[in-house]
Amino acid sequence: MGTRGRIFEVGATVTMVLASVAVAVATWRAPVTLKTAEGQVVQSPSNDQWQELQRLGQRRGAAAPKHIIAEFSDLQCPFCKRFHGVTQELLARRGGEIAHVLVHFPLASHPYARAMAEAAVCAEEQGALELFVATMFAYQGTTTSDSWLGVAAHAGVDTLAMQRCVIRPTTVSRVDRGVEVAKRIGIRGTPTVLVDGRVLPKPPTLLELEALLDSLDRIARN
């Protein structure tokens, strides 16, 4: 490809990103109900639901963030694995100004997702959430009902303590309540991403998400 062709390709990519950001910003300003790229009719959470999601979710990043990115995720979902890379890079770049809140939404089509979600709650108690999630995604597609707990051991968790933790009513309830909120606002698939309480039409790329955050900062200043 010649120089002119490369310039055209970059220009087309930038145009697509700007168009996606324009849609996302319009979504952020628009009424709370929208149709996502997958055809879901989703209602952004009420303020009470948004606050509940922040309590139920597993949080990392800034303690007093400018923006909160919430994600309904399933640890067996390949698209969630892809978006995990986006959030990892975003936190590396902007960890002082954003927070990422992981809300578990294990899909019925993924047989181990529910158990993994409950285990993630317990991994957080051991201070091993980030490594646990990264390990689950790294081994995604290779785990079975007999092996995934062994995979979790690679994340440095105490698996005996985890086995006691996952059956506690408070652990089960935390996952259940996140699923209930997701269903109340119409979410059926993962990953579903919210920025500052508004559902986005589709999971954004890193470039789209950074551009959206910059746009929201400009809106806030005006």
TORMISE-323337 format. One record per residue (C-alpha): residue number from 1; residue in three letters; x, y, z. Coordinates in steps of 0.05 Angstrom, whole numbers. Example, Ala and Ser with C-alpha at 12.3 -4.5 7.8 and 13.67 -1.06 7.14 Angstrom:
ATOM  seq  type      c1      c2      c3
ATOM    1   ALA     246     -90     156
ATOM    2   SER     273     -21     143
// end
This chain:
ATOM  seq  type      c1      c2      c3
ATOM    1   MET       0       0       0
ATOM    2   GLY      27      68     -19
ATOM    3   THR      31     130      24
ATOM    4   ARG     -33     158      -4
ATOM    5   GLY     -69      92      10
ATOM    6   ARG     -44      91      82
ATOM    7   ILE     -66     163      92
ATOM    8   PHE    -135     145      65
ATOM    9   GLU    -140      84     111
ATOM   10   VAL    -120     125     172
ATOM   11   GLY    -169     179     153
ATOM   12   ALA    -225     129     144
ATOM   13   THR    -210      99     213
ATOM   14   VAL    -210     167     246
ATOM   15   THR    -277     184     212
ATOM   16   MET    -307     119     237
ATOM   17   VAL    -283     132     308
ATOM   18   LEU    -310     203     307
ATOM   19   ALA    -377     178     282
ATOM   20   SER    -379     126     337
ATOM   21   VAL    -362     179     389
ATOM   22   ALA    -416     225     362
ATOM   23   VAL    -467     170     370
ATOM   24   ALA    -443     155     440
ATOM   25   VAL    -445     228     461
ATOM   26   ALA    -514     235     431
ATOM   27   THR    -534     173     471
ATOM   28   TRP    -506     203     534
ATOM   29   ARG    -547     266     524
ATOM   30   ALA    -610     231     498
ATOM   31   PRO    -668     197     533
ATOM   32   VAL    -648     137     574
ATOM   33   THR    -676      83     529
ATOM   34   LEU    -638      60     467
ATOM   35   LYS    -629       2     419
ATOM   36   THR    -560     -27     420
ATOM   37   ALA    -520     -53     361
ATOM   38   GLU    -542    -124     380
ATOM   39   GLY    -616    -104     380
ATOM   40   GLN    -625    -100     455
ATOM   41   VAL    -674     -47     479
ATOM   42   VAL    -638     -22     540
ATOM   43   GLN    -657      30     591
ATOM   44   SER    -601      66     627
ATOM   45   PRO    -606      55     702
ATOM   46   SER    -641     103     747
ATOM   47   ASN    -597     141     795
ATOM   48   ASP    -614      91     851
ATOM   49   GLN    -597      33     805
ATOM   50   TRP    -532      66     783
ATOM   51   GLN    -512      75     856
ATOM   52   GLU    -531       2     870
ATOM   53   LEU    -488     -22     812
ATOM   54   GLN    -429      15     840
ATOM   55   ARG    -439     -19     907
ATOM   56   LEU    -449     -88     877
ATOM   57   GLY    -394     -84     825
ATOM   58   GLN    -320     -98     835
ATOM   59   ARG    -283     -32     829
ATOM   60   ARG    -213     -12     809
ATOM   61   GLY    -182      54     790
ATOM   62   ALA    -189     123     821
ATOM   63   ALA    -223     131     888
ATOM   64   ALA    -253     198     866
ATOM   65   PRO    -258     190     790
ATOM   66   LYS    -280     240     738
ATOM   67   HIS    -315     183     701
ATOM   68   ILE    -341     115     721
ATOM   69   ILE    -343      59     669
ATOM   70   ALA    -388       1     689
ATOM   71   GLU    -387     -64     652
ATOM   72   PHE    -435    -122     655
ATOM   73   SER    -389    -180     641
ATOM   74   ASP    -385    -256     637
ATOM   75   LEU    -318    -289     649
ATOM   76   GLN    -332    -342     596
ATOM   77   CYS    -351    -289     544
ATOM   78   PRO    -298    -280     489
ATOM   79   PHE    -321    -209     474
ATOM   80   CYS    -313    -193     548
ATOM   81   LYS    -242    -219     544
ATOM   82   ARG    -230    -170     487
ATOM   83   PHE    -260    -112     525
ATOM   84   HIS    -218    -131     586
ATOM   85   GLY    -158    -111     545
ATOM   86   VAL    -190     -43     532
ATOM   87   THR    -203     -29     605
ATOM   88   GLN    -133     -53     625
ATOM   89   GLU    -101      -4     576
ATOM   90   LEU    -148      52     595
ATOM   91   LEU    -132      43     669
ATOM   92   ALA     -58      43     653
ATOM   93   ARG     -66     109     616
ATOM   94   ARG    -119     144     659
ATOM   95   GLY    -122     106     724
ATOM   96   GLY    -120     170     764
ATOM   97   GLU    -183     197     733
ATOM   98   ILE    -228     138     719
ATOM   99   ALA    -257      78     756
ATOM  100   HIS    -278      12     725
ATOM  101   VAL    -335     -25     758
ATOM  102   LEU    -344     -98     739
ATOM  103   VAL    -415    -124     748
ATOM  104   HIS    -422    -199     737
ATOM  105   PHE    -476    -221     689
ATOM  106   PRO    -463    -296     677
ATOM  107   LEU    -500    -320     616
ATOM  108   ALA    -539    -385     617
ATOM  109   SER    -502    -408     555
ATOM  110   HIS    -436    -409     593
ATOM  111   PRO    -437    -467     642
ATOM  112   TYR    -381    -443     689
ATOM  113   ALA    -394    -367     686
ATOM  114   ARG    -437    -366     748
ATOM  115   ALA    -386    -404     790
ATOM  116   MET    -331    -359     763
ATOM  117   ALA    -370    -296     781
ATOM  118   GLU    -379    -320     853
ATOM  119   ALA    -306    -339     856
ATOM  120   ALA    -287    -270     832
ATOM  121   VAL    -325    -240     890
ATOM  122   CYS    -284    -284     936
ATOM  123   ALA    -219    -268     900
ATOM  124   GLU    -232    -195     915
ATOM  125   GLU    -236    -211     989
ATOM  126   GLN    -166    -242     983
ATOM  127   GLY    -139    -180     946
ATOM  128   ALA    -130    -221     882
ATOM  129   LEU    -187    -196     838
ATOM  130   GLU    -147    -167     781
ATOM  131   LEU    -101    -227     774
ATOM  132   PHE    -160    -275     781
ATOM  133   VAL    -200    -241     726
ATOM  134   ALA    -138    -237     681
ATOM  135   THR    -123    -311     693
ATOM  136   MET    -195    -332     678
ATOM  137   PHE    -193    -295     612
ATOM  138   ALA    -123    -321     595
ATOM  139   TYR    -147    -393     603
ATOM  140   GLN    -215    -380     572
ATOM  141   GLY    -239    -437     529
ATOM  142   THR    -195    -489     563
ATOM  143   THR    -229    -493     631
ATOM  144   THR    -278    -548     652
ATOM  145   SER    -320    -560     714
ATOM  146   ASP    -260    -599     742
ATOM  147   SER    -205    -552     722
ATOM  148   TRP    -225    -480     730
ATOM  149   LEU    -213    -478     805
ATOM  150   GLY    -144    -505     792
ATOM  151   VAL    -134    -449     741
ATOM  152   ALA    -155    -400     795
ATOM  153   ALA     -97    -425     838
ATOM  154   HIS     -50    -395     786
ATOM  155   ALA     -78    -327     807
ATOM  156   GLY     -51    -339     877
ATOM  157   VAL    -118    -348     911
ATOM  158   ASP    -128    -394     970
ATOM  159   THR    -175    -444     936
ATOM  160   LEU    -197    -476    1002
ATOM  161   ALA    -218    -409    1029
ATOM  162   MET    -251    -394     962
ATOM  163   GLN    -292    -458     965
ATOM  164   ARG    -318    -437    1033
ATOM  165   CYS    -332    -367    1009
ATOM  166   VAL    -370    -383     945
ATOM  167   ILE    -427    -418     983
ATOM  168   ARG    -439    -360    1031
ATOM  169   PRO    -507    -327    1021
ATOM  170   THR    -475    -258    1016
ATOM  171   THR    -431    -281     958
ATOM  172   VAL    -489    -312     921
ATOM  173   SER    -533    -252     935
ATOM  174   ARG    -482    -203     907
ATOM  175   VAL    -482    -237     840
ATOM  176   ASP    -557    -246     841
ATOM  177   ARG    -570    -173     853
ATOM  178   GLY    -525    -152     796
ATOM  179   VAL    -563    -199     750
ATOM  180   GLU    -629    -171     774
ATOM  181   VAL    -610     -99     759
ATOM  182   ALA    -584    -120     690
ATOM  183   LYS    -651    -153     674
ATOM  184   ARG    -691     -94     700
ATOM  185   ILE    -657     -47     651
ATOM  186   GLY    -662     -96     593
ATOM  187   ILE    -592    -124     587
ATOM  188   ARG    -587    -192     555
ATOM  189   GLY    -515    -196     530
ATOM  190   THR    -444    -182     549
ATOM  191   PRO    -404    -140     551
ATOM  192   THR    -453     -83     561
ATOM  193   VAL    -417     -18     578
ATOM  194   LEU    -441      44     615
ATOM  195   VAL    -405     109     622
ATOM  196   ASP    -427     155     679
ATOM  197   GLY    -493     118     683
ATOM  198   ARG    -511     116     609
ATOM  199   VAL    -511      52     568
ATOM  200   LEU    -469      55     505
ATOM  201   PRO    -496      27     439
ATOM  202   LYS    -438     -22     434
ATOM  203   PRO    -374     -39     471
ATOM  204   PRO    -325      15     450
ATOM  205   THR    -254       6     426
ATOM  206   LEU    -199      40     466
ATOM  207   LEU    -195      97     416
ATOM  208   GLU    -271     107     418
ATOM  209   LEU    -273     105     494
ATOM  210   GLU    -217     155     502
ATOM  211   ALA    -249     201     451
ATOM  212   LEU    -315     196     487
ATOM  213   LEU    -285     213     554
ATOM  214   ASP    -250     273     523
ATOM  215   SER    -316     295     493
ATOM  216   LEU    -352     289     559
ATOM  217   ASP    -297     330     592
ATOM  218   ARG    -308     385     540
ATOM  219   ILE    -384     382     553
ATOM  220   ALA    -372     389     628
ATOM  221   ARG    -328     451     617
ATOM  222   ASN    -380     486     573
// end
